[in-house]
Amino acid sequence: MKKIWGNLLFGLARFIDLVFGGLIRILSAAVGLVEGVRQLFLPLLTCFGFTIFSGGIFLIPFINPRFLIFMMVLVLFPFLGMTFVSFLDYGRYIFTEYLYDQADYYRLGKDSKKDFSHYGPAYRRQKMKEEEEARRRAQEAQNARWEEIFREFYRQSGYGGQGYGRTGGQGYTQGGYEGYQNRQRQQGAYNPFDDFKKKYKEACDTLGIPYDTDEYQAKLAYRKLAKKYHPDINKEAGATEKFQRINQAYEFLSKENIDRYKRM
């Protein structure tokens, strides 16, 4: 009897997983579509918002209802849609994991029958782990990109890549990269050092940390700002875009890039 009950729970968990997963994919696709349309109509949205703001709310009754609904969908649907996607993802995890564990307990005799309240914190821990892993991969991609840029820069400059990113290398002496950098600037050629320094300073300004920072200070600043502007916590307009900029800044400020800037 226990195995039958366990199989029923397992089948129910699979069904919920499939239904919630399908809803998440459909809603995510719809949000992506509306977001793409919103980008196309962004000038019109800006003009519409300015008109309402400057003319006052009393202008709304005089606006075509269909046009007003269209504008409201473009503005609100991506935000509300992603909020609902997060809610569905949370619900799918806690219900399916709970049912899978219950099924294993009855079918296989595993000691995995946990209290339902266990799964909410477990979901948050998993999401944090996934986000941290995504940031780590993004930082590695950033490092690889800049390594390749500087390597190519030194190859074309005739230094053969010597010292392009290492302390004490020829590229970081006055006669090395600085001399070549000045010549390139005078000739109007692209110089990756100027681009790197600009992006580095922008990243530090976004996190509100000094330019002589270290990886630990950057991590603390990121965690503080990410907690404040995370879309699951902050529902204000523009919070998602701010959170994305914070992520991009932290991804750029890896230990390798911080060390690279200090060597410059």
Secondary structure, 3 states (H helix, E strand, C coil): CHHHHHHHHHHHHHHHHHHHHHHHHHHHHHHHHHHHHHHHCHHHHHHHHHHHHHHCHHHHHHCCHHHHHHHHHHHHHHHHHHHHHHHHHHHHHHHHHHHHHHHHHHHCCCCCCCCHHHHHHHHHHHHHHHHHHHHHHHHHHHHHHHHHHHHHHHHHHCCCCCCCCCCCCHHHCHHHHHHHHHHHHHCCCCCHHHHHHHHHHHHHHHHCCCCCCCHHHHHHHHHHHHHHHCCCCCCCCCHHHHHHHHHHHHHHCCHHHHHHHHHC
